[in-house]
């Protein structure tokens, strides 16, 4: 939801939305994995951060830009 609120019509805003999503997922999931499996917080945060960076910021942003450039997003995004 946070990434959707930040993202918008520009590539820069969509990239910032992806970064916010990566940070949120890293803190939440890395925090509870550290508590659940009794592992150091640094290791769990780093592992989740690397996975999120690849999946959200690299692959996800490429897919998001393809959807926007093809015009598919216009059907699902309200403007105004």
BELGIPE-V466278 format. One record per pair of residues at least 4 apart in sequence whose C-alpha atoms are under 7 Angstrom apart, sorted by the first residue. I is the first residue (numbers start at 1). J is the second residue. Records with the same first field share a line. If there is no record, write none. Layout:
I: J + J
This chain:
1: 5
2: 6 + 21
3: 7 + 17 + 18 + 20 + 21
4: 17
6: 13 + 17
7: 13 + 14 + 17
8: 13 + 14
10: 14
11: 15
12: 16
13: 17
14: 18
15: 19
16: 20
17: 21
18: 22 + 56 + 57
19: 23 + 57
20: 24
21: 25
22: 26 + 49 + 52 + 53 + 56
23: 27
24: 28
25: 29
26: 30 + 45 + 48 + 49
27: 31 + 45
28: 32
29: 33
30: 34 + 44 + 45 + 48
31: 35 + 41
32: 36
33: 37 + 44
34: 38 + 39 + 40 + 41 + 44
40: 44
41: 45
42: 46
43: 47
44: 48
45: 49
46: 50
47: 51
48: 52
49: 53
50: 54
51: 55
52: 56
53: 57 + 58
54: 58 + 59
55: 59 + 60
56: 60 + 61
57: 61
58: 62
59: 63
60: 64
61: 65
62: 66
63: 67
64: 68
65: 69
66: 70
67: 71 + 72 + 73
68: 72 + 73
73: 77
